[in-house]
Amino acid sequence: MMKGLQFAGATLALALLGAIGAAPAQAAVDGHFDRTLSVNGPVDLDVTTGAGNVTVHSGDASKVEIHATIHAGESWRDDDKDAESRVKYLEQHPPVEQDGNTIRVGHIEDRDLMRNISISYDIVTPAQTHLHSATGSGNSTVEGLAGPAESSSGSGDVRLNDIGADVVARTGSGEITISGVKGGLRASSGSGNIRGEQISGAITASTGSGDIRLTQSGAGDVEVSTGSGTVEVNGVKGGVQIGTGSGNITAEGTPTGNWRLHTGSGDLTVELPPQTSFELYAHTSSGSIESKFPITTEGTITPRDFHGKVGSGGPVVELRTSSGTIHIESK
């Protein structure tokens, strides 16, 4: 008799487990809202979202158009059964604030409201806009603004194109792509690549383990660092400071200020105009030094240590690598 009861109990337990396992997840829910705000003059725009994408581009000078896509993902949690009601609440109460030409989008303090919900924004704003945008884990794309513009992502890619003033771009682990900046650039990534072209001002860029490739179209100093990637800068008209732990470095331009390039284990190549004058310091621990410029030497010269003047001297060009070769080219 006891064995029969035990068997029946085991059968009941398996049936309950089966019923629990068969319970469906809460279905995904989608929603949206649109808002058009009238403005008169330059706009100060602040956009933030926790897990969605942010896209901002230029349009009509008299209005800001906000298009939002809301998504509540599938969930097994009982307390996420209200996802549909929370999405509807956001549709009816969009997180959009306006004070004259100052507009804030996506600033939500209620964490319960946003549980398992993401909002992506596509915003059309006047070209004369000063932008600050941030996303926790989505991508950010900005184009066609007079700026200045600041854009960041916790783990997504950041892209800015055709910005008429200074740019700040940050991401924790994504890539940064910049094109057409009529000002300076500050860019940082935790572990992604950084690429930029047609940057008319000073540049500061750093990444933990990615490559950095930049082209400058105007004058300004360049400061670049990466933990283990390759660095390439072109068109520089100013001072240069570049460091990488284990990658190659290539720098092309005119040294109107001091150039200091250092890599732990890569090759170093500089390409300079033929009539350039500078003072050269070059050192490699186990490679060689090759120069296309005639150099007036000073002090003790060895195949791995070189100090001298090119032309009448001038800015310092200091090149150091632990185990690579140094190339000094005339472009």
N, C-alpha and C positions, 0 to 999 in steps of 0.2 A: 504493500500500500504506500509506504514511504517513497519507494522508488518511483511509483506512478506520479506522486505529487511533485517530486523533484523534476521529473521529466516535463510535467505540465508547466511548472514554474519557469524552466529553461525555455520552453516554447513561447511562453508569454513575453519573456524578456527579449527574445529574438524578434518577436512581432513588433514590440515597442521600438526597438532599435531600427527596424526596417521602416517603421512609420516616420521616425525622426529623420532618418537618412533620406526619405523620399520627400520631405518638406521642401517646397520650392523656395528659391531665393526671391527676395523682393526685386521686382522688375526695375530696369533702368527707366528713368523718367527724364524727358527733355522739355525745355521751355525756352522762351525768348522774350525780350522786350526791346523797344526802339524809342528813342527820345531825340527830339530836335530842339536845340536851345539857340535863341537869338543872341548875338554878340555884336559889339560895336568897338572895333579897335583890336590891338594885340591881346591874345588869350594866354592865360596862365593855366595850364592843364596838368592835373595830377591824377594818374590812373594806377590802380593796384588790383591784383587778383591773386588768390592763393594757389590755384592749380590750373588755370587756363592760359590761353595765348593772348597776347596784346598786339594789335596791329593799329598803327596810327599813320594816316597820310593826309595830304593837303587837299583842300577843296574850296568851297564858297567862302568868301571873306566875311559874310554876315551871319554865319551859323555854325554850330557844332552838331554833327549827327552821331549818335551813339547807337550801335547795333550790338546787342548782347545775346549770346547763346548760353543757356543754362543746361547743365547735365548733372543728374544724380545717378551714380553708378549702382549696379546690382549689389545687394547685401543680404547676408543671412541673419543679420541682427534684428531682433524683435523691435528694438527701439528705432529702427529705420523705416518702419511702416508708414511714418508720416512724411516720407520724402516728397510725395506728390503735393501735399499741402504746403510744404516749405518752398517748393518750386513755384507754386501758384502765388504764394506770398511775395516772393521776389519779383515775379512778373507784375504784381499789383503795386509793389513798393520798391521800385528800382533804386539801387544805391547811387543816386546821382544828386549832387548838390551844386547850386549855382549862386554866386554872389558877384553880380556884375559880370566881368570878363574872367573871373576866377572860377574854375570848374573842377570839382573833385568827383571821381568815379571809382566805385568799388570799395570804398572804405566802410567795412562792416565789422563791428565790434562783437556781435553775437556769434560765438563759436558754435553753439548748438544749431543755430540756423544754417550754418554753412557745412555741417557735418556731412562728409561724403558727397559734397556738391562742388562743382567747378563752374566758373563763369569765364567765357572768352569774350573779349571786346574787339570790335572793329570800329574805329572812330575816324570820322572825316572832320578835319578842323582847318581853320584858316592857316595859310602858310606862315603868317606872323604869329606863331605860337611858341611859347617857352614851355618845354615838356619835361615832366618827371614821370617815368613809368616803371613799374616793378611787377614781376610775377614770381611766384614761388617755384613752380616746376614746369612752366610752359615756355614757349618761344616768344621773342619780342622782335617786332619788325617796325621800323620807323623810316619814313621817307618824305622828302619834299618840304621840310620845315625850315623857317628862318633860324630857329633855335634861340638860345642854346638848348641842347637836348641831353637828358640823362636817362639811361635805360639799363635795367638790371634784371637778372633771372637767377633763381637759386640753382637750377640744373638744366636749363634749356639754352638754345642758341640765341644770340643777340645780333641783329643786323640793322645798320643805319646807313641810309643812302641820301645824298643830296641835302646836306644840312648846312645852313648858312652861317653857323657860329660854332663855338666850342662844343665838343662831344665828350661825355663820360659813358663808358660801357663796361658792365661787369657781369660775370656769370660764375657760378660755383664750379660747374663741370662741363659746360657746353663750349661751343666755338663762337668767336666774335668775328664778324665780317663788316668792314667799313669801306664806304666808297663816296668820294666827293664831299669833303669837309672843308668849309671855308673858315677854319679856325684851328685850334689845338685839339689834340686827342689824348685822353687818359683811358686806358683799357687794361682790364685785368681778368684773368680766368684761373680757376683753381687747377684745371688739368686739360684744358682744351687749346686748340690752335687760335692764333690771332692773325688776321689778314686785313690789310688796309691799303688803299691807294688813293691818290689825289688828295692828300692831306696837306693843307697849306700852312699849318702852324707847328708849334712844338709838339713832340710826341713823348708820352710816357706809357710803356706797355710792359706787362709782366704776366707770366703763366708758370704754373708749377711744373708741368711736364710736357707742354706742347711746343710746336714750332711757331715762330713769329716771322712774318714777311710783310714789310711796310714800304710804301713809296711816298716820298714827300714831294709836294709841288711848290712849296714856298720855303721861306727861311724860318729856322727855329731849331733849338737843341733837341737831341734825341736821346732818351734813356730807356734801355730795354734790358730785360733779364728773363731767363727761363731756367728751370732746374735741370732739364736734360734734353732740350730740343735744339733745333737748328735755328739760327737767326740770319735774316737777310734784310738789309735796309738799302734803299736806293734814292738818289736825288737829294741827299742831305746837304743843307746849306747852314751849317752851324757846328756846335760841339756835339760829340757822340760819346756815350758811355754804354757799353754792351757787356753783359756777362752771361755765360751759360756753363752748367756743370760738365756736360759731356758732348755737346754738339759743335758743328762747324759754324763759323761766323763769316759772312760776306758783307762788306760795307762799301758803298759807292757814293761819291759826292765830293763836295769841296769843304775842306776843314778850315772854316773861318773861326773855329774855336778848337779846344783840345779834343783829341780822339783817344779814348782809352778802351781797348778791347781785350777781354780775357776769357779763355775757355780752359776747362780742366783737361780735356783730352781730344779736342778737335783741331781742325785746320783753321787758319785765319787768312782771309784774303781782303785786301783793300784795293779799290780802284779809284785813282785820283787823276785830275787833269794834268797834262804834261808840264805845264808851267808852274805847278804848285810849289811853294816853298814851305818847309816844315822841319821840325826837329824830330828825329826818329829814335825811339827806344824799342828794340825788339829782343825777345827772349823766348827760347824754346828749350825744354829740358832734354828732349830726345829726338827732335825733328831737325829741320834745316830752315835757313832763311834765304829767300830769293827776292831780288829787287830789280826792277826795270829802270830805276832812277839812279843817276850818278850821285854818290854820297860822299861828302867830306867827313871822314871819320875822326872820332875823338877818343882818346884813351885806348884801352886794351880791346882788341877785336878778336872774337872767336867765331867758329861756325854757328854757334848757338846764342851768342850775345852780340848785339850790335848797337852802337850809339854814334849818331852822326847827324850832319845837316844836309838837307836837300835844298838847293838854291841858296837863298840868303837866310834860311831858317824861318822860324815863326811858330805857329801853334805846335804843341807836342802831339805826336802820333805814337802812342804807346801800345805795343802788341805783345801779348803774353799767352803762351800755351804750354801745358806740361808735356804733352807728347805728340803734338801735331807739327805741321809745316806752316811757315809763314810766307805768304806771297804778297809782294807790293807791286801792283800793276799800274801801268799808265793807260788811261782809257782814251 
